[in-house]
Amino acid sequence: MERLIACCGMDCSACEACIATIKDDDELRVKVAEKWSRMFESSFKPEDINCMGCTSPQGPHVAYSNECPIRKCAVGRGIPNCGHCEEFVCPKLNVHLEFAAPGARDTLEKIKNNL
């Protein structure tokens, strides 16, 4: 699978929600919903686990994508991800990278350096 990079630098192609969506794997959706419910102290249902990555124009996206301040900022600026931003690394992104997927900062730095 080609790497799908989220606005925040997360590798969506390695995300279990994206994998479950692409493979249409209901068993994985159940596992991810249970895992995320514990991880985020929230209530996810298997039907919530449908996402093609937050940069996919037609979706689907996990519900949080519509609320994500990093995605809102990138979309508002018309950039594919924070690596393309003149303000990289801003305080908003820095806070997010504290808990984002491993490697997100490195991915964005590589993108920034290759522009």
C-alpha positions as CSV (number, residue, x, y, z in Angstrom):
1,M,0.0,0.0,0.0
2,E,1.2,3.5,-0.9
3,R,2.0,5.7,2.2
4,L,-0.8,8.0,3.0
5,I,0.4,10.9,5.1
6,A,-2.1,12.7,7.4
7,C,-2.0,16.5,7.9
8,C,-0.1,15.8,11.2
9,G,2.5,13.5,9.6
10,M,0.9,10.3,10.8
11,D,1.3,7.4,8.4
12,C,-2.4,6.6,7.7
13,S,-1.4,3.5,5.6
14,A,-0.1,2.0,8.9
15,C,-3.3,3.0,10.9
16,E,-5.5,0.1,11.8
17,A,-8.7,2.1,11.0
18,C,-7.4,2.8,7.5
19,I,-6.3,-0.9,7.0
20,A,-9.7,-2.1,8.2
21,T,-11.4,0.2,5.8
22,I,-9.3,-0.7,2.8
23,K,-9.6,-4.5,3.5
24,D,-13.3,-4.1,4.6
25,D,-12.3,-6.1,7.7
26,D,-15.1,-6.1,10.3
27,E,-13.1,-8.2,12.8
28,L,-10.3,-5.6,12.8
29,R,-12.9,-2.8,13.1
30,V,-14.2,-4.4,16.3
31,K,-10.6,-4.7,17.7
32,V,-9.8,-1.1,16.8
33,A,-13.0,0.2,18.4
34,E,-12.3,-1.7,21.6
35,K,-8.6,-0.5,21.6
36,W,-9.5,3.2,20.9
37,S,-12.3,3.2,23.5
38,R,-9.7,2.2,26.1
39,M,-7.0,4.4,24.8
40,F,-9.0,7.6,24.4
41,E,-11.4,6.9,27.3
42,S,-14.3,7.2,24.8
43,S,-16.9,5.0,23.2
44,F,-16.1,3.8,19.7
45,K,-18.3,1.4,17.8
46,P,-17.0,-0.8,15.0
47,E,-19.0,1.3,12.5
48,D,-17.0,4.4,13.6
49,I,-13.8,2.7,12.3
50,N,-14.0,3.7,8.7
51,C,-11.3,6.0,7.3
52,M,-9.3,6.5,4.2
53,G,-7.0,9.1,5.8
54,C,-7.8,12.7,6.7
55,T,-6.4,14.0,3.4
56,S,-8.7,11.8,1.3
57,P,-11.1,14.3,-0.3
58,Q,-14.1,11.9,-0.5
59,G,-13.5,10.1,2.7
60,P,-14.6,8.3,4.7
61,H,-13.0,9.8,7.7
62,V,-13.1,8.9,11.4
63,A,-15.5,11.3,13.2
64,Y,-12.6,13.1,14.9
65,S,-11.2,14.3,11.6
66,N,-13.9,17.0,11.4
67,E,-12.9,18.3,14.8
68,C,-9.1,17.9,14.5
69,P,-7.4,21.3,14.9
70,I,-4.4,20.2,12.8
71,R,-6.5,19.1,9.9
72,K,-8.7,22.2,10.1
73,C,-5.5,24.4,10.0
74,A,-4.0,22.5,7.0
75,V,-7.2,22.5,5.0
76,G,-7.7,26.2,5.8
77,R,-4.2,26.9,4.5
78,G,-4.7,24.8,1.5
79,I,-1.7,22.5,2.3
80,P,-1.6,18.7,2.2
81,N,0.2,18.5,5.6
82,C,2.1,20.5,8.2
83,G,5.4,19.8,6.4
84,H,4.3,22.3,3.8
85,C,3.6,25.1,6.3
86,E,5.7,28.2,6.7
87,E,5.1,28.0,10.5
88,F,6.3,24.4,10.9
89,V,6.6,23.5,13.8
90,C,3.9,25.7,15.5
91,P,2.8,25.3,19.1
92,K,-0.5,23.7,18.1
93,L,1.4,21.0,16.1
94,N,4.0,20.6,18.8
95,V,1.3,19.7,21.4
96,H,-0.2,17.2,19.0
97,L,3.1,15.5,18.2
98,E,3.5,14.8,21.9
99,F,0.9,12.0,21.5
100,A,0.8,11.4,17.8
101,A,1.9,8.3,16.1
102,P,5.6,7.5,16.3
103,G,7.6,9.0,13.4
104,A,5.1,11.8,12.6
105,R,7.6,14.5,13.4
106,D,10.3,12.8,11.4
107,T,8.0,12.4,8.4
108,L,7.0,16.1,8.4
109,E,10.6,17.1,8.8
110,K,11.6,15.0,5.7
111,I,8.7,16.6,3.8
112,K,9.8,20.1,4.8
113,N,13.4,19.4,3.9
114,N,12.5,18.1,0.4
115,L,10.4,21.1,-0.6
